[in-house]
Amino acid sequence: MSAGPANLNLQQVYQTLHAIAKRRLSDETKSHTLQATALVHEAYIKLSSDPANFQLDRSRFYLLAAAAMRNILIDHARGKNRVKRGGDRKRELLDVADLVLDDDPDLTLSLHEAIDRLKEVDEQAARVVELRFFTGLSIEETAEVLGVSDRTIKRDWQFARAWLYRALEE
């Protein structure tokens, strides 16, 4: 039964999604309530709503998986409805890449909005962020998925991180 990207069967699709989810959540704080299995199940449900998603090539599948996981994590952050710690203190941002590991829903939502704004400026840089942040792909894997050189991904990654840092500081 061929039901996945690049002719993967359902078990291989599940294993691929679970590996992505584990990578994405591996550095989360211990207080994070969303586990890799729950994330992969929710992503699979979102992806399976359109059977055509499982007929895509590997690159397109990774892009859809990244978007699905990003949306799930955003929904999870919105659902927490907790009060910001520290009142109206402004958090000092050391590196925008660390935000994806934070369990603060306000920061997660701010990052989500900043990535949406980045898409308007540089769509490929935003894709790089989604693939690196939300699926945990390496520079090399991201380059393969997007069909560009490692050097291009490094440049886009550097630009995106700087752009997001400025956007979040504002």
Buried (B, 14 or more C-beta within 10 A) or exposed (E): EEBBBEEBEBEBBBBBBBBBBBBBBEEBEEEBEBEBEBBBBBBBEBBEEEEEBBBBEBBEBBBBBBBBBBBBBBEBBEEBEEEEEEEEEEBEBEEBBEBBBBBBBBBBBBBBEBBEEBBEEBEBBBBBBBBBBBBBBEBEBBBBBBEBEBEBBBBBBEBBBEBBBEBBEE
